[in-house]
Amino acid sequence: MATDVKGASGVSGRYASALYELADEKGALDVVAGDLANLQKMIDDSDDFRRFIKSPILSRADQTKGINAIIEKAQLSPITKNFLGLVAKNRRLFALPGMIKGYREILAERRGQVTAEVTSASPLSDSQRMSLTDSLKKTVGKSVDILAKVDPSILGGLIVRVGSRMVDSSLRSKLQRLKLAMKGVG
């Protein structure tokens, strides 16, 4: 059964769909989702890791060797290990962030959830995360899975993306709008 999901297209979508179907077959959807969340955190936190997965000059052997070292350190499940090994062997590591996003989208859709990408200037506390989840659930009408990112350059506030909708209440954007309004006066 082919998995078809909005947003999961191209190479990333095909790999995400295949991983979802394999994890579903093995009853390991949550385990794989946890592994992928850890991988995404590593990608977000490490410039070196981002350069490694995007580098076109590394050979297939070097990519496989590098990803195997990361797999060992991260203690990932066998399904995720095999998946990453195949991705490295096929020289598709550059698409890994899209694969992770695609998998999360498929999982959320199958569970009747939506994923909200929330960017804040500092990490959200548990109470902030719960409050935001409740507010978004009321607004969207579905269960919400929050994918939190930290970007100090927004200075304060939040940027929330749910599907194609975005609410930008960041301090940076408010200051930019004020600057534009001030230029218009006078």
C-alpha positions in Angstrom: 0.0 0.0 0.0 1.6 3.2 -1.1 1.5 6.1 1.4 0.6 9.4 -0.2 0.9 12.6 1.9 0.8 16.2 1.1 4.2 17.8 1.5 6.1 14.4 1.3 7.2 14.4 -2.3 10.2 13.6 -4.4 13.1 11.7 -3.0 12.4 12.7 0.6 8.7 11.7 0.3 9.5 8.3 -1.2 12.0 7.4 1.4 9.7 8.7 4.2 6.8 6.6 2.9 9.0 3.5 2.7 10.3 4.0 6.2 6.8 4.6 7.6 5.5 1.4 6.0 8.4 -0.6 7.3 8.1 0.8 10.8 4.3 0.2 10.7 4.8 -3.4 9.6 7.3 -3.9 12.5 5.2 -2.1 15.0 7.9 0.4 15.7 6.3 3.7 14.6 7.1 5.5 17.9 10.6 4.1 18.2 11.5 5.3 14.7 9.8 8.7 15.4 12.0 9.0 18.5 15.1 8.1 16.5 14.3 10.6 13.8 13.6 13.4 16.4 17.0 12.7 17.9 18.6 12.9 14.4 16.8 16.1 13.6 18.1 17.6 16.9 21.6 16.5 15.9 21.2 18.2 12.5 19.9 21.4 14.1 22.6 21.5 16.7 25.7 20.7 14.6 27.0 22.7 11.7 29.5 19.8 11.1 26.7 17.2 10.8 24.8 19.5 8.4 27.9 19.9 6.2 28.5 16.2 6.3 25.1 15.2 5.1 25.1 17.9 2.4 28.6 17.3 1.1 28.7 16.2 -2.5 32.5 15.5 -2.4 32.4 12.7 0.2 32.5 9.3 -1.4 29.8 6.7 -0.8 32.3 4.8 1.5 33.0 7.9 3.5 29.3 8.7 3.9 28.5 5.2 5.0 31.5 5.1 7.4 30.5 8.5 8.9 26.8 7.7 9.3 27.6 4.3 10.9 29.8 6.1 13.5 26.8 8.5 14.2 24.4 5.6 14.4 26.6 3.9 17.0 26.9 7.0 19.2 23.2 7.7 18.9 22.2 4.1 19.8 19.4 4.1 17.2 17.0 1.2 16.6 17.8 -1.5 14.0 15.1 -0.2 11.6 16.6 3.3 11.7 20.1 2.0 11.4 19.3 -0.1 8.3 17.4 2.9 6.8 20.2 5.3 7.3 22.7 2.8 6.0 20.6 2.5 2.8 20.2 6.3 2.5 24.0 6.7 2.8 24.7 3.8 0.4 22.3 5.5 -2.2 24.0 8.9 -1.6 20.8 10.5 -0.4 21.9 11.9 3.0 21.4 15.4 1.6 17.6 14.7 1.7 17.6 13.4 5.3 15.9 16.5 6.8 13.1 16.2 4.3 12.8 12.5 5.0 12.4 13.2 8.7 9.8 15.9 8.1 8.0 13.6 5.7 7.9 10.7 8.1 6.5 13.0 10.9 3.8 14.3 8.5 2.7 10.8 7.5 2.7 9.7 11.2 0.7 12.8 12.3 -1.8 12.4 9.4 -2.4 8.8 10.2 -3.0 9.6 13.9 -5.3 12.5 13.0 -2.8 15.1 14.3 -1.2 18.1 12.8 2.3 19.2 13.3 3.0 22.8 14.3 6.5 24.1 13.7 7.1 26.6 16.6 10.1 28.9 16.5 11.0 30.7 19.7 13.9 32.9 20.9 14.6 30.5 23.8 13.5 26.9 24.6 9.9 26.5 25.6 9.2 25.4 29.1 6.9 22.5 29.7 4.1 24.8 30.9 4.5 27.0 27.8 4.5 23.9 25.5 1.3 22.6 27.2 -0.4 25.9 27.0 0.5 26.3 23.3 -0.6 22.8 22.5 -4.0 23.4 24.1 -4.5 26.7 22.3 -3.5 25.2 18.9 -5.8 22.2 19.5 -8.7 24.6 20.1 -7.8 26.6 17.0 -7.1 23.7 14.6 -9.6 21.2 16.0 -7.2 18.3 16.0 -4.5 17.0 18.2 -1.3 19.0 17.7 2.3 17.7 17.8 4.8 20.6 18.4 8.1 20.6 16.6 10.0 23.3 18.6 13.0 25.2 17.2 15.1 27.9 18.8 16.2 30.9 16.9 17.6 33.7 19.1 17.5 36.1 16.1 13.7 36.5 16.5 14.5 38.3 19.9 11.1 37.2 21.5 7.6 36.0 20.7 6.8 33.0 18.5 6.6 32.0 14.9 4.0 29.2 14.5 3.4 27.3 11.3 0.6 24.8 10.9 0.3 23.5 7.4 0.3 26.4 5.1 -0.8 28.9 7.8 1.8 31.0 9.7 1.5 33.4 12.6 4.5 35.5 13.2 4.4 37.3 16.5 8.1 37.6 16.9 9.6 40.7 18.2 11.9 41.0 15.2 8.9 41.1 12.8 7.1 43.7 15.0 10.2 45.9 15.0 10.5 45.6 11.2 6.8 46.6 10.8 7.3 49.5 13.1 10.4 50.6 11.2 8.5 50.5 7.9 5.6 52.4 9.4 8.0 55.1 10.7 9.6 55.5 7.3 6.2 56.1 5.8 5.6 59.0 8.2 7.2 62.3 7.4 
